Amino acid sequence: MHRIFGHAAHAAFKSTAAIATAVVTLALLFGATGPAHAQDAKSPSPTMGPLEPYLMPSQAAEVALARSAAPPSVAGEAEVLALGRHGYETAVKGTNGFVCYVQRSWAADFETPDFWNPRVRGPICLNAVSVRSILPPYLELTRWVLAGASKADLIERTKAALAAHQIPAPEIGAMSFMMSKDGYLGDAAGGPWRPHVMFFMPRTDASEWGANLHGAPVMSASYSVVPITLFFVPVQKWSDGTPVPMGK
């Protein structure tokens, strides 16, 4: 059994409204519910529904969106994955150790209402360390989703993997770029949120990074099931070098 966890942040930020929005939109990853699916209160264990709304018009379009997660100096030499009917497939071979792909809604934490939102598109580029420890669980989760597993099934499988010690802590140095201005990270954000660099850590108190404090540039959130904490550092430019609009 592959290592697996629901890849996304739990909406647990404790400070400003901007941070709260980041939790909802991220998580990747980050991650609110799409109209195509019922709220959990009405349907405790919904499955994803028809696959078509989750797919992009073409593999070329998906490759372009995936590469927009990082500056061209990184994404240009990265491996690129694209979602197909049976999971992610390698669309472009890479040479620098990075892997770029477009996360779908199940990258969000199990507790977020956007978990089945077919509009979610989260471009992300993982470094080689994250590719080893963060990517395999997301790919396995995707296979479970495409096989028709309900959210309740996903949660139970994740808990079983944890109990069997099949979910490792993120390796030291695990990070990613999420700098695309073309993504859609949730209905609450209605777009890409802000460009940022993200770090994956074992469950860590936010205070150890000075995160979520007034005026601090670092934000953090934790998964609801897996003992992992994400730290976000917003940056001032999108991956194509254009500046972030004032007030974003």
C-alpha positions in Angstrom: 0.0 0.0 0.0 1.4 3.4 -1.0 1.8 6.1 1.6 -1.2 8.4 1.6 -2.7 11.5 3.2 -5.2 14.1 2.2 -2.9 16.8 0.9 -4.1 20.2 2.1 -4.3 22.6 5.0 -6.9 22.6 7.7 -8.6 26.0 8.0 -7.1 26.8 11.4 -5.4 30.1 11.0 -5.9 32.3 14.0 -5.0 35.9 13.0 -6.0 38.2 10.2 -8.8 37.9 7.6 -6.1 37.5 4.9 -4.7 34.5 6.7 -8.2 33.0 7.1 -8.7 33.4 3.4 -5.3 31.7 2.7 -6.5 28.7 4.7 -9.6 28.3 2.7 -8.0 28.8 -0.6 -4.8 26.9 0.0 -4.5 23.9 0.8 -3.3 23.5 -2.0 -3.0 23.3 -0.6 -5.0 24.7 0.0 -8.0 25.2 -0.7 -14.7 26.2 -0.4 -18.2 23.6 -1.7 -18.9 23.8 -5.4 -22.5 23.8 -6.5 -22.1 20.5 -8.3 -21.9 18.7 -4.9 -23.9 18.7 -1.7 -22.6 20.0 1.6 -21.3 17.3 3.9 -24.2 18.0 6.3 -26.6 16.8 3.6 -24.4 14.1 2.2 -21.8 12.8 4.7 -19.8 10.7 2.3 -20.1 12.1 -1.3 -17.9 10.9 -4.1 -16.5 13.2 -6.7 -19.2 12.8 -9.3 -18.6 12.9 -13.1 -14.9 13.2 -14.0 -15.2 15.5 -17.0 -15.5 18.8 -15.0 -12.2 18.0 -13.3 -10.3 17.5 -16.5 -8.7 20.3 -18.6 -9.5 20.9 -22.3 -6.1 19.4 -23.4 -2.9 18.1 -22.0 -1.1 21.1 -23.4 -3.3 23.4 -21.4 -2.6 21.5 -18.3 1.1 21.5 -18.9 1.1 25.3 -19.3 -0.9 25.8 -16.2 1.3 23.5 -14.2 4.4 25.3 -15.3 3.0 28.6 -14.3 3.4 27.6 -10.6 7.1 28.5 -10.7 9.5 30.9 -12.5 10.5 29.7 -15.9 14.1 29.1 -14.6 12.6 26.4 -12.4 9.5 25.2 -14.3 11.2 25.1 -17.7 13.3 22.1 -16.8 10.9 20.4 -14.5 8.9 17.2 -15.0 5.3 17.9 -15.6 2.4 15.7 -14.7 -1.1 15.8 -16.2 -4.4 14.3 -14.9 -5.9 11.6 -17.0 -8.9 9.3 -16.5 -6.8 6.9 -14.4 -4.5 9.3 -12.6 -1.6 11.5 -13.2 0.7 10.7 -16.1 4.1 12.2 -17.1 3.4 14.7 -19.9 6.9 16.2 -20.0 10.2 14.7 -18.8 12.3 16.9 -16.5 16.0 17.4 -15.7 16.2 19.5 -12.5 14.4 17.3 -10.0 11.3 19.5 -9.7 7.8 18.2 -10.6 5.0 20.5 -11.6 1.4 19.6 -11.7 -2.1 21.0 -11.2 -3.8 19.9 -8.0 -7.5 19.2 -7.9 -10.0 19.8 -5.1 -9.1 16.6 -3.2 -5.8 18.2 -2.4 -7.7 20.3 0.1 -8.1 19.1 3.7 -10.9 16.7 4.3 -12.8 19.3 6.3 -12.9 22.0 3.7 -16.2 22.5 1.8 -14.2 22.8 -1.5 -13.1 19.2 -1.3 -15.2 18.1 -4.3 -15.2 21.5 -6.1 -14.5 20.7 -9.8 -13.4 24.2 -10.5 -10.3 24.1 -8.2 -7.0 24.2 -10.1 -3.9 24.5 -7.9 -0.7 24.8 -9.9 2.3 23.7 -7.8 6.0 22.8 -8.4 7.6 20.5 -5.8 11.3 20.3 -5.3 13.1 16.9 -5.3 12.7 16.5 -1.6 9.0 17.0 -1.8 8.7 14.7 -4.8 10.0 11.9 -2.6 7.9 12.5 0.5 4.9 14.6 -0.5 4.0 13.7 -4.1 3.4 9.9 -3.7 0.6 10.2 -1.2 -1.2 12.7 -3.3 -1.0 10.5 -6.4 -2.3 7.5 -4.4 -5.1 9.7 -3.1 -6.0 10.6 -6.6 -6.2 7.0 -7.7 -8.5 6.3 -4.8 -10.7 9.2 -5.8 -10.9 8.2 -9.4 -11.8 4.7 -8.4 -14.9 6.1 -6.7 -13.9 6.2 -3.0 -16.1 8.5 -0.9 -14.6 11.1 1.5 -15.4 8.7 4.4 -13.4 6.0 2.6 -10.5 8.3 2.0 -10.4 9.3 5.7 -10.5 5.7 6.9 -7.8 4.7 4.5 -5.7 7.6 5.6 -6.1 6.7 9.2 -5.2 3.1 8.5 -2.1 4.2 6.7 -1.1 6.3 9.7 -1.7 3.5 12.1 0.5 1.3 9.9 3.3 3.9 9.9 3.0 4.3 6.1 2.8 8.1 6.2 6.3 9.5 6.9 7.1 13.0 8.1 8.1 15.4 5.4 11.8 15.3 4.7 13.9 18.2 5.8 13.9 20.8 3.0 10.6 19.8 1.5 9.2 22.9 -0.3 7.1 24.0 -3.3 6.3 27.0 -5.4 2.7 28.2 -5.9 3.2 31.4 -7.9 0.6 31.1 -10.6 -1.8 33.9 -11.3 -4.0 31.6 -13.3 -5.0 29.0 -10.7 -8.3 28.8 -8.9 -7.9 27.7 -5.3 -11.5 27.9 -4.1 -14.8 29.7 -4.3 -14.0 31.9 -1.3 -10.9 33.3 -3.1 -12.4 33.2 -6.6 -8.9 32.9 -8.0 -5.3 32.2 -7.1 -4.9 34.0 -3.7 -1.3 35.2 -3.7 2.0 33.9 -5.0 3.9 32.1 -2.3 6.6 29.6 -1.4 5.4 26.8 0.8 7.3 24.6 3.2 6.2 21.1 4.5 7.1 20.3 8.1 6.1 17.7 10.8 3.4 19.0 13.1 5.0 22.3 14.3 3.7 25.1 16.5 3.3 28.3 14.4 5.2 30.3 17.0 8.4 28.4 16.2 8.4 30.2 12.8 6.8 33.4 14.1 3.8 32.5 11.9 0.3 34.0 11.9 1.4 37.0 14.0 0.4 40.5 13.2 2.8 41.9 10.6 4.7 38.6 10.2 5.2 37.5 6.6 4.9 33.8 7.5 1.6 32.0 7.7 0.9 28.4 8.7 -1.9 25.8 8.8 -2.1 22.1 9.8 -3.8 19.1 8.3 -6.8 17.8 10.2 -5.8 14.1 10.0 -2.1 13.9 9.2 0.5 15.4 11.6 1.9 17.9 9.0 2.2 21.6 9.1 2.4 23.9 6.1 4.2 27.3 6.2 3.4 29.9 3.6 5.6 32.8 2.7 3.9 35.2 0.2 6.1 36.8 -2.4 5.6 40.0 -4.4 5.6 38.7 -8.0 3.8 36.1 -9.9 5.9 33.4 -11.7 5.9 35.5 -14.9 7.6 38.4 -13.1 4.6 40.7 -13.0 3.9 42.4 -9.6 1.0 41.4 -7.3 -1.7 44.1 -7.5 -1.9 46.4 -4.5 -4.3 45.1 -1.9 -4.2 41.5 -3.1 
